[in-house]
Amino acid sequence: MKQALVRLLEKSIRTGIDQGVLPPSAPTRIEVELTKDPGHGDYASNVAMILAAQAKKNPREVAKILSERIEDRDGLLDRVEIAGPGFLNFFIRKTGFAGLLETVDRQGEQYGSSDQGQGRRVQIEYVSANPTGPLHIGHARGAVVGDVTANILEAVGYRVFREYYINDAGNQMNNLGKSLLLRYRELLGETVEFPEGCYRGDYIRELAAELLKRDGDRHLQEKPEALVPLFTDYAAGAILEGIKEDLRIFGCVFDRYFSERELYRDNGVGKLLRELEEKDFVYRDGETLWFRTTAFGDEKDRVVVRQNGDPTYFAADIAYHQNKFQRGFESVIDIWGADHHGYIPRMSAAVQVLGYEKDALKVILVQLVNLLREGKPVAMSTRSGEFVTLREVVDEVGRDAARYNFLMRRSDSHLDFDLEVAKKQSNENPVYYVQYAHARICSILRIAAERGYTVPTFDQADLSVLRLPEEIDLVKAITRFPEVLEGAARSLEPHRVTFYLNDLSALFHSYYNKNKVISEDGALTGARLFLSRSVLTVLQNALKILGVSAPEKM
């Protein structure tokens, strides 16, 4: 409907320009929004106020020019009113809304998809946790945000490539190897002291026991400096396999796991930094190399090579982003923890120095998760010795509840995740509430079939009998779905889909509780079955994008 109204306004503006009552320019984007108050119509637009300055006219005068030139050949509109400083309020004919359900019937499981992305290649990198321990619930939230954002982008026509960046180079990996070696020796009877920076979780002890079982005590006589790389590779490989399995169970599958070590092959990072130094984007202060990020709005320049000759994470990230763009991606999206907010300006500077547009890099920030049980904070120290793991949460509440609950707030706002609420089979649990709407409609359709009813197609249904306000509200909500997906893709806000599903489910539950879908009136039954199946289609398509199941019985 919004698209239909935009087209009417575009034609109205062109007519006004051709007649010389509007200047030969038009707004690049016409906004049409749902109204909150039915007294103000079904939809409203502020386009007249935007055009007024260009036309050097009063906004209400411009609104009058536009309204008089709207050609509603399809009979969508009951009337158009001018309100306030110059808003155009559109009142849609009741029969006009029902006609929009033809698209739902025709497209089925493709309903909601579009070609907004026009096949542009997008790389989205998310999770990317160091392979030094199991994934925790903070990683879980980032995993869902990344996975669903990728699904949304694919639905609206982008070619999406999902990637996990493995931070498997640097000091933290050496510390991982040392930690495993110390636990290995401890299991063989030695008394060991853990230095600062080593990993103390029980998972290290478990890895040491597995290695001991495989290799016995043959490593006791070898020099530690020779063993650390071996133990590092063993630990990192085992932990990464565990991470991949946890993500698979969680419904997150990547196209590629990219190793940081690839960037250092053939001195790749060093060569890139020398090129940037020759272009004066990198400068030397003694033995330290600095990147001129202040030239691009950062608060200070950033170190890329320390005084001891070790490159920083930033140096590797510059090389990694160059690698991304060299692979042909037109846009790259990074999903980071909110504590990396200050990292955005320097990466933006790096992307521009590499010769790409600032907007080619987009960053989604993910805030912390507060884990609760019946409203009370859960201690974050568990079997792992460090945190509540993703796997523990999924094992307790299930994949569907975990994924849905992680999307119940904007990604950049704190999230309270109550384990007990997530397990409830009641309306308190948002995923249950939505899945129950789906199961309820499946039940209605089964009962209808048992009583000899067939759900009509759009051409067969008499939708003119759908006149109740709650029926019109349902049709409005159904036809909003493509707009919700396109808006979520533009803003990179996957929570918009869960918000939408909550609203759609609430509308259907309320409608069902007040009205009989199956009755003695054949025409009304057919129309309401068609409406219910249209809701079902949207629920199925939206839940699929969220990676959440759509059960037929509950």
C-alpha positions, 0 to 999 in steps of 0.5 A: 500500500505504501508503495502504491501511495508513493507512486500516486504522489510521484505522478501527482508531482510530475503532473504539477511540474508539467502544469507549471504549478510546482518547480522542476524538481522533486524530493529524492525520497517520498515518505509515507507512514502508517498513522497512529490515530485512525482519525488521521487516516490510514497513511500520511505523508509530509511530502508537501512540506518538503516541496514547499521550500522549493516551490516557495509556497505555503505547505498547505497550498502545496498539499492542495496542489498534490491532492487535486492531482492524485489519479486514483484509477484503482479505486484505493482511496476513500478520500485525501485530507490536508491536516496540520501544517501540510500533512496529506492524510490518506483514507483507504477504501475497505475493499482497497486493503483486501485487494492487496492480499493478492500478492500474498496469495501469488507469491506464497513463501516468496512473499516479503522478498524484493530486489532492493539489493539488486544482487550487490555483493555484501560480506558480513563478519560476525562472532569472530571470537578468539579460539581460546575458549567456548562461546558465551552468551554475548557471542550468542547475541552477536551470532543471531544478530549477524545471522538474521541480518544476513537472512534479511539482506538475502531476502531483499536481493543482496548476495550475502557472504557470511564470514567468521574471522579467526584471531589465531595469531598473536600473544593470546594464542601463545598464552593458550598454548602455555595454559594447555602445557601447564595443565598437561604437566599438572596432570602428570604430577607437576606443581605448576603456577599459572602466570598472568594472562593464562587461561584457567577454565576447566575446558583447558584441563579437559583438553589437557586430559585428551592430549595426555590420553593421545600422546601420553607423557612423551612431551615431558622431556621436550623444551617448552619453547618448542612445545608451545606452538604444538600445544597452541595448534592443538588447543586452538583446533579443538576449541574452534571445532567446538565453536563450529559445532555450537554455532551449527546447533544454534543455526549459524553456518558460515561460508568461510572461517578466515584465519588471521594467519593468512594475512601474515603469509609472505609478510602481507601485513608488513608489505601493506604497512610499507605501502601506506608509509610510502603514501604518508598515511603511516609514519615512524616515531622511533621504532613505533609505526603510527597510522594517521587516523586523525586525518579522518576524524579520529581523536588520535593517531593509532599504533600499527607496529609497537616499539618491540616490532610486534604489529597491533590488532589494528594492523591486521584489521587493516589488512583484513579489510583490504582483503575483503574488498579485494575479493569483490565485496561492494559493502562489508558489515562488521558486528562488534561488541559495544565496547568496540565503539571507539574502534569505528573511527580508526577502521573507517579511516583505514577503509578510506585510506585503502581507497574505498568509500566511507559508507562501504564499511558498516558496523553493528554494535551489540550490547551486553546480555544480562542473564536472569532466572525469575528476574534475578541475576545469574552468576556468570561463572559456571562449569567453564570457570569463566562464563555462561556458554552459548551451548548451556543456554541453548541446552536449557531453553532451546534454539528457538527461544534463545534466537528469538529472545536475543532479538527482542531489543535493539542490538545496541541496547542492553538485553535482559534474558530470563531463562525461566521466561524463555522456557514458559509455555505461555504468552509471557514467552514471546517466541511461544506467543508467535509460534502459537499463532502459527499453530493456531492457524494450522489448527483452524485450517485442519478443522476447516478441511475436516468440515469440508471447507477448502481455502479459496484462492484470491480470485475465488474469495469474496474479500468484500465481506472482510469489513471489521476494523480488526480484519482491516488491521490484519490486512494492513499488518500483512501488507506491511511485511515487505516494508518491514524487511526493506526497512530492516535491511536499510537500517541493519536492524533485525529486531524490527522483524521480531517487533513486527511478529509480536504485533501481527501475532497479537492482532491475530490472537485478538481477532480469533478470540472475538470472531469465529473463522468457521461459521455457517456463512460460506462466503464469510468463512472462505474470506476469513480462511483466506485471511488466516492463511495469509497471516500464516504465510507471513508468520512462516516467512518471517520465522524462517528469516529469524531461523526459528521453527514454525510448529503446526501443533503445540 
